[in-house]
Amino acid sequence: MRLRNFLIVTKDIDRAVNFYRDLSSLQVLVDYDGNVIMSDGLVLQAEEYWKKFLAKDIVSHSNSCELYFEEPEIEAFVEKLESYYPDVEYVNRLMSHEWGQKVVRFYDPDGNLIEVGTPF
């Protein structure tokens, strides 16, 4: 068995695609109308489809997992994030761990937790 993708749920596919394209190098590979496969294994799925599959409510801001990205120029990334998305909801603003890695944590527009850190 091999991990191929990871999927997150979104209320608005176009908004989510723009968010991830704006802030990273992810590109749309396939758009199946409500199910978008992006580069690096990210899949965005419209909430209404996911609810049909699961027959359960979606829990935003569940804090049970996070998407982790690395960015060597993290200060520039934070400036870009705040420029494009001034109302971003932070878990923690840019900080340094005791081992020297800089990280920032925030939510995407659908409440999915994201961490961006410097490579270590």
N, C-alpha and C positions, 0 to 999 in steps of 0.2 A: 504494500500500500504506500502511496506517495501523496503528500499534500500538494494540491494544485492551485487552489485559490482560497481566499477568505472573503466572506460576504458580510456586508453591513446593510442595514435597512435605512431607507430614507423616505421622508414624506414628499420630497420634491427632487426627482432625478436630475433635472437640469441644474438646479442650485447646487446639488452635491457634486456633479461633474465639474462645474465651474470652480467650486471650492478646492477640490483636489488638484485640478489642473493649474489654478492660480498659484497654489502654494508649493507644488512639487513638480517633478518632471513626468508625472503620470499622464498617460494619453489614453484616449478611448480606442480600444481595439475592436470591439463589437458592441453594437447597440441593438438589443432585442426588444425594444419598446417596453420599458419597465424593468429591464435586466441589462445592465451595462457592465461589460468586462473591460477593465482598465489594465494598463501595463503593470508589471510587478505583482500581479496576482490579486489586485483589489477588484471585488465585484460589488456593484451597487444595485440593490433591488428595491423597487417601489413597495412601500408599506402595505398597500392593499393586496399585492400578490403574496407577500410573506404571511399576512394574517390569514389568507385563504389556506395556505399550506399548513400552518400550525394550528389554526383555529384558537389562537390565544392572543391576548393583548401584547403590544410592544412596550417595553419599559425603557424610556429614555433616561439618560443619566444613570444607568444601572451600576456603573463603576465596577463591573465584573471582568472587564478586559480592556485592553487599549491597543491602538495602532501605534507602532514604534517606528520612527524615521530617524535617520542620522543626517546631520548637516554640519560640515566643518565651519561654515561661516554663520554661526548661530545668531550673532547679534544682527547681522543683515537680514536673516530670516525673520526675526522678531519685528524688525522695522517694517518689513514687507507685510507680515501678518497684520500688524496694527494699521497699516496704510490701507490694505484691501478690506479688512474686516475690523473696523474700530470698536465694534460692540462684542468682540469675541469674549467668551466666558472662560476665564482662567481658573485652573485648579491651583497652579502656582506659576508665578511669573519667572522669568529667567533666573536661575539659581545655579550654584556650584555645589556638587557633592564633595564630601571630604576626600574622595579619591581623584578629584580634579575634573570630572566630567561636568559640563554645563548642560542643563536641561530646562525645558519649559513644557508645561502640561496645560491643555485646554480642551474644550469640547468643539466638535464640528457643529454645524447648524442643526443636526439631528440629535445631539447629545451623546455622540460617540466620543469616548476619551482618546485623546491623541497625546503622545509624548514625542518631542523632538529633542535629540541630544547630540552632542558632539561625539565623533567616533572615539573609541578608546581601545 
